[in-house]
Amino acid sequence: MTDEPLSPKRQGQIATLAGFIAPLIGILLMVILALAVDVVVGIIVGAIAVLVLVPVTQRLLKRRSRS
């Protein structure tokens, strides 16, 4: 595959967008689990979700921008 690399500006845009989307999903998951199950479970799962979703979201956005 000979994909041309993304410009630094586009990489920054993708990182900013991923840094905005992932915490929103993590916070939403945290609140839902805190209300439904337990506050501690909600905090732990929400924090893990944010840590996992940031790189995953960046990867998905990079693929989408190359298409």
MARDREN-173491 format. One record per atom (N, C-alpha, C, O): residue in one letter; atom name; x, y, z. Coordinates in Angstrom, 3 decimals, always signed. Example, Ala and Ser with C-alpha at 12.3 -4.5 7.8 and 13.67 -1.06 7.14 Angstrom:
MARDREN-173491
<node type="A" atom="N" u="+13.190" v="-5.690" w="+7.800"/>
<node type="A" atom="CA" u="+12.300" v="-4.500" w="+7.800"/>
<node type="A" atom="C" u="+13.200" v="-3.300" w="+7.800"/>
<node type="A" atom="O" u="+14.236" v="-3.319" w="+8.465"/>
<node type="S" atom="N" u="+12.850" v="-2.250" w="+7.080"/>
<node type="S" atom="CA" u="+13.670" v="-1.060" w="+7.140"/>
<node type="S" atom="C" u="+12.900" v="+0.030" w="+7.870"/>
<node type="S" atom="O" u="+13.409" v="+1.138" w="+8.039"/>
END
This chain:
MARDREN-173491
<node type="M" atom="N" u="+0.837" v="-1.178" w="+0.000"/>
<node type="M" atom="CA" u="+0.000" v="+0.000" w="+0.000"/>
<node type="M" atom="C" u="+0.883" v="+1.243" w="+0.000"/>
<node type="M" atom="O" u="+1.766" v="+1.379" w="+0.846"/>
<node type="T" atom="N" u="+0.653" v="+2.117" w="-0.914"/>
<node type="T" atom="CA" u="+1.439" v="+3.338" w="-1.002"/>
<node type="T" atom="C" u="+0.567" v="+4.546" w="-0.684"/>
<node type="T" atom="O" u="+0.379" v="+5.431" w="-1.518"/>
<node type="D" atom="N" u="+0.047" v="+4.567" w="+0.518"/>
<node type="D" atom="CA" u="-0.742" v="+5.726" w="+0.949"/>
<node type="D" atom="C" u="+0.198" v="+6.868" w="+1.275"/>
<node type="D" atom="O" u="+1.229" v="+6.673" w="+1.918"/>
<node type="E" atom="N" u="-0.161" v="+8.056" w="+0.833"/>
<node type="E" atom="CA" u="+0.660" v="+9.202" w="+1.171"/>
<node type="E" atom="C" u="+0.406" v="+9.569" w="+2.628"/>
<node type="E" atom="O" u="-0.725" v="+9.478" w="+3.104"/>
<node type="P" atom="N" u="+1.457" v="+9.984" w="+3.340"/>
<node type="P" atom="CA" u="+1.299" v="+10.315" w="+4.757"/>
<node type="P" atom="C" u="+0.416" v="+11.551" w="+4.942"/>
<node type="P" atom="O" u="+0.319" v="+12.419" w="+4.074"/>
<node type="L" atom="N" u="-0.214" v="+11.587" w="+6.099"/>
<node type="L" atom="CA" u="-1.063" v="+12.728" w="+6.423"/>
<node type="L" atom="C" u="-0.195" v="+13.926" w="+6.798"/>
<node type="L" atom="O" u="+0.893" v="+13.770" w="+7.352"/>
<node type="S" atom="N" u="-0.681" v="+15.095" w="+6.493"/>
<node type="S" atom="CA" u="+0.052" v="+16.303" w="+6.855"/>
<node type="S" atom="C" u="+0.012" v="+16.491" w="+8.373"/>
<node type="S" atom="O" u="-0.895" v="+15.987" w="+9.036"/>
<node type="P" atom="N" u="+0.974" v="+17.202" w="+8.917"/>
<node type="P" atom="CA" u="+0.960" v="+17.449" w="+10.367"/>
<node type="P" atom="C" u="-0.323" v="+18.158" w="+10.824"/>
<node type="P" atom="O" u="-0.823" v="+17.903" w="+11.920"/>
<node type="K" atom="N" u="-0.841" v="+19.039" w="+9.985"/>
<node type="K" atom="CA" u="-2.079" v="+19.736" w="+10.345"/>
<node type="K" atom="C" u="-3.230" v="+18.750" w="+10.455"/>
<node type="K" atom="O" u="-4.021" v="+18.816" w="+11.396"/>
<node type="R" atom="N" u="-3.328" v="+17.831" w="+9.493"/>
<node type="R" atom="CA" u="-4.414" v="+16.846" w="+9.508"/>
<node type="R" atom="C" u="-4.247" v="+15.886" w="+10.680"/>
<node type="R" atom="O" u="-5.236" v="+15.484" w="+11.293"/>
<node type="Q" atom="N" u="-3.004" v="+15.511" w="+10.999"/>
<node type="Q" atom="CA" u="-2.765" v="+14.647" w="+12.152"/>
<node type="Q" atom="C" u="-3.209" v="+15.325" w="+13.440"/>
<node type="Q" atom="O" u="-3.768" v="+14.678" w="+14.326"/>
<node type="G" atom="N" u="-2.961" v="+16.624" w="+13.545"/>
<node type="G" atom="CA" u="-3.408" v="+17.380" w="+14.717"/>
<node type="G" atom="C" u="-4.915" v="+17.463" w="+14.803"/>
<node type="G" atom="O" u="-5.485" v="+17.383" w="+15.890"/>
<node type="Q" atom="N" u="-5.564" v="+17.623" w="+13.659"/>
<node type="Q" atom="CA" u="-7.024" v="+17.659" w="+13.644"/>
<node type="Q" atom="C" u="-7.606" v="+16.327" w="+14.091"/>
<node type="Q" atom="O" u="-8.577" v="+16.290" w="+14.848"/>
<node type="I" atom="N" u="-7.017" v="+15.237" w="+13.626"/>
<node type="I" atom="CA" u="-7.491" v="+13.910" w="+14.007"/>
<node type="I" atom="C" u="-7.277" v="+13.676" w="+15.497"/>
<node type="I" atom="O" u="-8.162" v="+13.152" w="+16.174"/>
<node type="A" atom="N" u="-6.110" v="+14.060" w="+16.017"/>
<node type="A" atom="CA" u="-5.829" v="+13.884" w="+17.443"/>
<node type="A" atom="C" u="-6.780" v="+14.715" w="+18.300"/>
<node type="A" atom="O" u="-7.230" v="+14.259" w="+19.351"/>
<node type="T" atom="N" u="-7.082" v="+15.920" w="+17.858"/>
<node type="T" atom="CA" u="-8.004" v="+16.777" w="+18.603"/>
<node type="T" atom="C" u="-9.407" v="+16.186" w="+18.616"/>
<node type="T" atom="O" u="-10.068" v="+16.159" w="+19.655"/>
<node type="L" atom="N" u="-9.851" v="+15.720" w="+17.473"/>
<node type="L" atom="CA" u="-11.179" v="+15.123" w="+17.389"/>
<node type="L" atom="C" u="-11.274" v="+13.857" w="+18.232"/>
<node type="L" atom="O" u="-12.273" v="+13.648" w="+18.920"/>
<node type="A" atom="N" u="-10.251" v="+13.015" w="+18.185"/>
<node type="A" atom="CA" u="-10.239" v="+11.798" w="+19.004"/>
<node type="A" atom="C" u="-10.200" v="+12.153" w="+20.489"/>
<node type="A" atom="O" u="-10.839" v="+11.487" w="+21.304"/>
<node type="G" atom="N" u="-9.460" v="+13.192" w="+20.840"/>
<node type="G" atom="CA" u="-9.401" v="+13.635" w="+22.232"/>
<node type="G" atom="C" u="-10.701" v="+14.245" w="+22.713"/>
<node type="G" atom="O" u="-10.911" v="+14.386" w="+23.918"/>
<node type="F" atom="N" u="-11.565" v="+14.605" w="+21.803"/>
<node type="F" atom="CA" u="-12.883" v="+15.135" w="+22.160"/>
<node type="F" atom="C" u="-13.933" v="+14.027" w="+22.219"/>
<node type="F" atom="O" u="-14.760" v="+14.002" w="+23.130"/>
<node type="I" atom="N" u="-13.901" v="+13.118" w="+21.257"/>
<node type="I" atom="CA" u="-14.918" v="+12.068" w="+21.161"/>
<node type="I" atom="C" u="-14.760" v="+11.009" w="+22.249"/>
<node type="I" atom="O" u="-15.739" v="+10.648" w="+22.903"/>
<node type="A" atom="N" u="-13.549" v="+10.510" w="+22.451"/>
<node type="A" atom="CA" u="-13.318" v="+9.413" w="+23.392"/>
<node type="A" atom="C" u="-13.745" v="+9.760" w="+24.827"/>
<node type="A" atom="O" u="-14.429" v="+8.952" w="+25.454"/>
<node type="P" atom="N" u="-13.374" v="+10.917" w="+25.368"/>
<node type="P" atom="CA" u="-13.837" v="+11.227" w="+26.723"/>
<node type="P" atom="C" u="-15.361" v="+11.372" w="+26.829"/>
<node type="P" atom="O" u="-15.945" v="+11.030" w="+27.857"/>
<node type="L" atom="N" u="-15.991" v="+11.871" w="+25.788"/>
<node type="L" atom="CA" u="-17.454" v="+11.969" w="+25.831"/>
<node type="L" atom="C" u="-18.096" v="+10.595" w="+25.952"/>
<node type="L" atom="O" u="-19.025" v="+10.406" w="+26.737"/>
<node type="I" atom="N" u="-17.601" v="+9.636" w="+25.175"/>
<node type="I" atom="CA" u="-18.128" v="+8.272" w="+25.253"/>
<node type="I" atom="C" u="-17.819" v="+7.674" w="+26.621"/>
<node type="I" atom="O" u="-18.677" v="+7.022" w="+27.217"/>
<node type="G" atom="N" u="-16.598" v="+7.890" w="+27.126"/>
<node type="G" atom="CA" u="-16.224" v="+7.375" w="+28.443"/>
<node type="G" atom="C" u="-17.069" v="+7.955" w="+29.561"/>
<node type="G" atom="O" u="-17.468" v="+7.234" w="+30.475"/>
<node type="I" atom="N" u="-17.346" v="+9.248" w="+29.498"/>
<node type="I" atom="CA" u="-18.168" v="+9.891" w="+30.524"/>
<node type="I" atom="C" u="-19.604" v="+9.383" w="+30.456"/>
<node type="I" atom="O" u="-20.228" v="+9.131" w="+31.487"/>
<node type="L" atom="N" u="-20.121" v="+9.236" w="+29.252"/>
<node type="L" atom="CA" u="-21.473" v="+8.713" w="+29.085"/>
<node type="L" atom="C" u="-21.563" v="+7.297" w="+29.650"/>
<node type="L" atom="O" u="-22.504" v="+6.975" w="+30.376"/>
<node type="L" atom="N" u="-20.593" v="+6.459" w="+29.322"/>
<node type="L" atom="CA" u="-20.562" v="+5.097" w="+29.849"/>
<node type="L" atom="C" u="-20.432" v="+5.102" w="+31.364"/>
<node type="L" atom="O" u="-21.063" v="+4.295" w="+32.046"/>
<node type="M" atom="N" u="-19.613" v="+6.010" w="+31.893"/>
<node type="M" atom="CA" u="-19.412" v="+6.121" w="+33.331"/>
<node type="M" atom="C" u="-20.710" v="+6.479" w="+34.057"/>
<node type="M" atom="O" u="-21.034" v="+5.886" w="+35.086"/>
<node type="V" atom="N" u="-21.436" v="+7.432" w="+33.528"/>
<node type="V" atom="CA" u="-22.693" v="+7.859" w="+34.168"/>
<node type="V" atom="C" u="-23.722" v="+6.750" w="+34.107"/>
<node type="V" atom="O" u="-24.405" v="+6.492" w="+35.098"/>
<node type="I" atom="N" u="-23.851" v="+6.089" w="+32.966"/>
<node type="I" atom="CA" u="-24.832" v="+5.015" w="+32.829"/>
<node type="I" atom="C" u="-24.534" v="+3.882" w="+33.803"/>
<node type="I" atom="O" u="-25.433" v="+3.406" w="+34.495"/>
<node type="L" atom="N" u="-23.280" v="+3.450" w="+33.860"/>
<node type="L" atom="CA" u="-22.934" v="+2.367" w="+34.777"/>
<node type="L" atom="C" u="-23.018" v="+2.793" w="+36.238"/>
<node type="L" atom="O" u="-23.376" v="+1.984" w="+37.094"/>
<node type="A" atom="N" u="-22.696" v="+4.041" w="+36.537"/>
<node type="A" atom="CA" u="-22.794" v="+4.525" w="+37.916"/>
<node type="A" atom="C" u="-24.240" v="+4.518" w="+38.383"/>
<node type="A" atom="O" u="-24.517" v="+4.205" w="+39.540"/>
<node type="L" atom="N" u="-25.163" v="+4.862" w="+37.493"/>
<node type="L" atom="CA" u="-26.577" v="+4.862" w="+37.867"/>
<node type="L" atom="C" u="-27.165" v="+3.456" w="+37.885"/>
<node type="L" atom="O" u="-28.007" v="+3.142" w="+38.727"/>
<node type="A" atom="N" u="-26.724" v="+2.614" w="+36.961"/>
<node type="A" atom="CA" u="-27.314" v="+1.287" w="+36.838"/>
<node type="A" atom="C" u="-26.690" v="+0.259" w="+37.774"/>
<node type="A" atom="O" u="-27.399" v="-0.596" w="+38.305"/>
<node type="V" atom="N" u="-25.376" v="+0.324" w="+37.987"/>
<node type="V" atom="CA" u="-24.699" v="-0.720" w="+38.745"/>
<node type="V" atom="C" u="-24.146" v="-0.167" w="+40.057"/>
<node type="V" atom="O" u="-24.713" v="-0.375" w="+41.130"/>
<node type="D" atom="N" u="-23.028" v="+0.538" w="+39.941"/>
<node type="D" atom="CA" u="-22.351" v="+1.060" w="+41.128"/>
<node type="D" atom="C" u="-21.435" v="+2.200" w="+40.684"/>
<node type="D" atom="O" u="-20.920" v="+2.198" w="+39.566"/>
<node type="V" atom="N" u="-21.244" v="+3.153" w="+41.558"/>
<node type="V" atom="CA" u="-20.424" v="+4.319" w="+41.225"/>
<node type="V" atom="C" u="-18.976" v="+3.909" w="+40.943"/>
<node type="V" atom="O" u="-18.375" v="+4.384" w="+39.979"/>
<node type="V" atom="N" u="-18.422" v="+3.040" w="+41.770"/>
<node type="V" atom="CA" u="-17.031" v="+2.627" w="+41.594"/>
<node type="V" atom="C" u="-16.853" v="+1.892" w="+40.265"/>
<node type="V" atom="O" u="-15.883" v="+2.131" w="+39.546"/>
<node type="V" atom="N" u="-17.783" v="+1.006" w="+39.945"/>
<node type="V" atom="CA" u="-17.725" v="+0.277" w="+38.674"/>
<node type="V" atom="C" u="-17.807" v="+1.263" w="+37.515"/>
<node type="V" atom="O" u="-17.070" v="+1.124" w="+36.539"/>
<node type="G" atom="N" u="-18.683" v="+2.250" w="+37.603"/>
<node type="G" atom="CA" u="-18.814" v="+3.252" w="+36.558"/>
<node type="G" atom="C" u="-17.538" v="+4.037" w="+36.347"/>
<node type="G" atom="O" u="-17.146" v="+4.290" w="+35.208"/>
<node type="I" atom="N" u="-16.882" v="+4.427" w="+37.434"/>
<node type="I" atom="CA" u="-15.636" v="+5.189" w="+37.334"/>
<node type="I" atom="C" u="-14.529" v="+4.351" w="+36.701"/>
<node type="I" atom="O" u="-13.814" v="+4.824" w="+35.818"/>
<node type="I" atom="N" u="-14.392" v="+3.120" w="+37.149"/>
<node type="I" atom="CA" u="-13.333" v="+2.256" w="+36.630"/>
<node type="I" atom="C" u="-13.541" v="+1.953" w="+35.144"/>
<node type="I" atom="O" u="-12.615" v="+2.093" w="+34.344"/>
<node type="V" atom="N" u="-14.747" v="+1.542" w="+34.780"/>
<node type="V" atom="CA" u="-15.023" v="+1.197" w="+33.386"/>
<node type="V" atom="C" u="-14.940" v="+2.437" w="+32.493"/>
<node type="V" atom="O" u="-14.439" v="+2.353" w="+31.372"/>
<node type="G" atom="N" u="-15.417" v="+3.567" w="+32.966"/>
<node type="G" atom="CA" u="-15.335" v="+4.798" w="+32.188"/>
<node type="G" atom="C" u="-13.900" v="+5.226" w="+31.931"/>
<node type="G" atom="O" u="-13.561" v="+5.649" w="+30.825"/>
<node type="A" atom="N" u="-13.061" v="+5.117" w="+32.946"/>
<node type="A" atom="CA" u="-11.644" v="+5.484" w="+32.783"/>
<node type="A" atom="C" u="-10.936" v="+4.543" w="+31.811"/>
<node type="A" atom="O" u="-10.153" v="+4.985" w="+30.970"/>
<node type="I" atom="N" u="-11.211" v="+3.265" w="+31.926"/>
<node type="I" atom="CA" u="-10.606" v="+2.295" w="+31.001"/>
<node type="I" atom="C" u="-11.102" v="+2.534" w="+29.586"/>
<node type="I" atom="O" u="-10.330" v="+2.444" w="+28.632"/>
<node type="A" atom="N" u="-12.380" v="+2.837" w="+29.443"/>
<node type="A" atom="CA" u="-12.942" v="+3.099" w="+28.112"/>
<node type="A" atom="C" u="-12.258" v="+4.293" w="+27.449"/>
<node type="A" atom="O" u="-11.968" v="+4.251" w="+26.254"/>
<node type="V" atom="N" u="-12.000" v="+5.344" w="+28.202"/>
<node type="V" atom="CA" u="-11.325" v="+6.519" w="+27.634"/>
<node type="V" atom="C" u="-9.907" v="+6.152" w="+27.191"/>
<node type="V" atom="O" u="-9.473" v="+6.546" w="+26.109"/>
<node type="L" atom="N" u="-9.193" v="+5.403" w="+28.021"/>
<node type="L" atom="CA" u="-7.823" v="+5.007" w="+27.671"/>
<node type="L" atom="C" u="-7.783" v="+4.137" w="+26.416"/>
<node type="L" atom="O" u="-6.846" v="+4.230" w="+25.623"/>
<node type="V" atom="N" u="-8.785" v="+3.302" w="+26.238"/>
<node type="V" atom="CA" u="-8.826" v="+2.417" w="+25.072"/>
<node type="V" atom="C" u="-9.354" v="+3.153" w="+23.844"/>
<node type="V" atom="O" u="-8.875" v="+2.925" w="+22.734"/>
<node type="L" atom="N" u="-10.322" v="+4.022" w="+24.031"/>
<node type="L" atom="CA" u="-10.973" v="+4.660" w="+22.890"/>
<node type="L" atom="C" u="-10.139" v="+5.738" w="+22.202"/>
<node type="L" atom="O" u="-10.340" v="+5.987" w="+21.013"/>
<node type="V" atom="N" u="-9.223" v="+6.379" w="+22.895"/>
<node type="V" atom="CA" u="-8.426" v="+7.438" w="+22.254"/>
<node type="V" atom="C" u="-7.610" v="+6.881" w="+21.085"/>
<node type="V" atom="O" u="-7.722" v="+7.413" w="+19.980"/>
<node type="P" atom="N" u="-6.787" v="+5.828" w="+21.275"/>
<node type="P" atom="CA" u="-6.041" v="+5.325" w="+20.120"/>
<node type="P" atom="C" u="-6.929" v="+4.668" w="+19.061"/>
<node type="P" atom="O" u="-6.651" v="+4.768" w="+17.866"/>
<node type="V" atom="N" u="-7.987" v="+4.001" w="+19.499"/>
<node type="V" atom="CA" u="-8.903" v="+3.365" w="+18.540"/>
<node type="V" atom="C" u="-9.587" v="+4.423" w="+17.683"/>
<node type="V" atom="O" u="-9.699" v="+4.263" w="+16.467"/>
<node type="T" atom="N" u="-10.042" v="+5.492" w="+18.307"/>
<node type="T" atom="CA" u="-10.697" v="+6.575" w="+17.568"/>
<node type="T" atom="C" u="-9.726" v="+7.236" w="+16.598"/>
<node type="T" atom="O" u="-10.099" v="+7.552" w="+15.468"/>
<node type="Q" atom="N" u="-8.484" v="+7.448" w="+17.026"/>
<node type="Q" atom="CA" u="-7.478" v="+8.030" w="+16.129"/>
<node type="Q" atom="C" u="-7.262" v="+7.136" w="+14.910"/>
<node type="Q" atom="O" u="-7.196" v="+7.625" w="+13.783"/>
<node type="R" atom="N" u="-7.153" v="+5.841" w="+15.133"/>
<node type="R" atom="CA" u="-6.933" v="+4.912" w="+14.033"/>
<node type="R" atom="C" u="-8.103" v="+4.929" w="+13.054"/>
<node type="R" atom="O" u="-7.902" v="+4.943" w="+11.840"/>
<node type="L" atom="N" u="-9.318" v="+4.929" w="+13.583"/>
<node type="L" atom="CA" u="-10.507" v="+4.961" w="+12.718"/>
<node type="L" atom="C" u="-10.596" v="+6.261" w="+11.927"/>
<node type="L" atom="O" u="-10.942" v="+6.246" w="+10.745"/>
<node type="L" atom="N" u="-10.289" v="+7.381" w="+12.567"/>
<node type="L" atom="CA" u="-10.349" v="+8.664" w="+11.876"/>
<node type="L" atom="C" u="-9.272" v="+8.773" w="+10.798"/>
<node type="L" atom="O" u="-9.506" v="+9.376" w="+9.751"/>
<node type="K" atom="N" u="-8.096" v="+8.198" w="+11.043"/>
<node type="K" atom="CA" u="-7.033" v="+8.214" w="+10.029"/>
<node type="K" atom="C" u="-7.455" v="+7.405" w="+8.805"/>
<node type="K" atom="O" u="-7.246" v="+7.829" w="+7.668"/>
<node type="R" atom="N" u="-8.051" v="+6.235" w="+9.048"/>
<node type="R" atom="CA" u="-8.524" v="+5.424" w="+7.924"/>
<node type="R" atom="C" u="-9.583" v="+6.149" w="+7.126"/>
<node type="R" atom="O" u="-9.581" v="+6.118" w="+5.895"/>
<node type="R" atom="N" u="-10.483" v="+6.798" w="+7.830"/>
<node type="R" atom="CA" u="-11.581" v="+7.497" w="+7.163"/>
<node type="R" atom="C" u="-11.083" v="+8.675" w="+6.345"/>
<node type="R" atom="O" u="-11.614" v="+8.956" w="+5.271"/>
<node type="S" atom="N" u="-10.058" v="+9.372" w="+6.849"/>
<node type="S" atom="CA" u="-9.556" v="+10.533" w="+6.137"/>
<node type="S" atom="C" u="-8.757" v="+10.150" w="+4.887"/>
<node type="S" atom="O" u="-8.658" v="+10.942" w="+3.949"/>
<node type="R" atom="N" u="-8.197" v="+8.966" w="+4.869"/>
<node type="R" atom="CA" u="-7.447" v="+8.502" w="+3.697"/>
<node type="R" atom="C" u="-8.358" v="+8.008" w="+2.583"/>
<node type="R" atom="O" u="-7.950" v="+7.936" w="+1.424"/>
<node type="S" atom="N" u="-9.574" v="+7.674" w="+2.933"/>
<node type="S" atom="CA" u="-10.502" v="+7.137" w="+1.913"/>
<node type="S" atom="C" u="-11.019" v="+8.223" w="+1.015"/>
<node type="S" atom="O" u="-11.805" v="+7.951" w="+0.108"/>
END
